[in-house]
Amino acid sequence: MAHSPNERNFYRSPVGWIEITAQPKGIVTLLYKEPESEIQPPEGLLADCITQLDLYFSGNLKAFNLPLAPYGSPFQLQVWNELVKIPYGQVITYRDLANRLHGPTYTRIVGQANAKNPVSILIPCHRVLGMNGALTGYAGGLWRKKFLLELEQKGSRSDFNPTLFDNNQ
């Protein structure tokens, strides 16, 4: 079922342009996408989102405080709700995520739901890794996933090794 958001704006982030769409009840999408037209000054929820993204990318925000309203199946919504519970600077595997929900046999379907996340960064699907910590699967590209993980881990651990993902490009 298609839904059209009421508001839309674009944000220039360190990992490229991001399109943000919102309805009165919350952020509907946050997707990597180039602007299609002239950008207007953001207002309301979109302005709040951009302010929080600025703080996040500067390392000064570890938890977003925005209403979210993504569209998805009940199972997808359940997976995305579990993703927002992964703390800033921490990672889990797809198997860990499946175990939190229905057990290890759900690893593949949980991965598919993770891949359909329409609100990247705010619903932190980038915090999910493959087996043995492999850097896999990110709709925005693995280089963006690596950037986001390194940004968060630099801000949360003094012992972070920036070469952690160098072999997984």
C-alpha positions, 0 to 999 in steps of 0.5 A: 500500500503506497502512502505519500508523505506530506512534507519533504526536504533534503539534507547534505550529510557527510555521507551524501544527500539524504531525502527526509519525508514526514507526515504529522505523526512522524518521520516516514523515510530517510533515504540516500537521494540527490535533491530533485529541485531547489531546497527550501528551508526546513520547518517543523519536524523536518527542521528538528530532524536536520538539527538532530542529524547535524548533532549526530554527525558532529558526534554530539548526539547519541540518541535521536528524539524524533517520532518515527512513522515508517510503513511496513509489514507487522514483521518489518515493524517488529524488526525495526522496533528491535533495531532502535534498541541497539545502543549507539556505538554497539553492533550485533549480528543478524543472528543476534537480531533474529534471536531477539525476535524469533530464533536463529532460523529467522536470520534470513527474513530478519536480514530482509526486513533490515534491508527494507528499513526506510528510515536509515540512521534513525532506525540504525540498521547500520549497527547490524553485522554479518557473521564474525563481524563481517561488514555486509548489507547496507542499502546506502552502500558499505562505505556509508555503513563503515563511516557511520559505525566508525563515527559512533564507535569513535564517540563511544570508545576510547579503544576504538580501532579505525581499521576494524572494517578495512578488510571488509570493503 
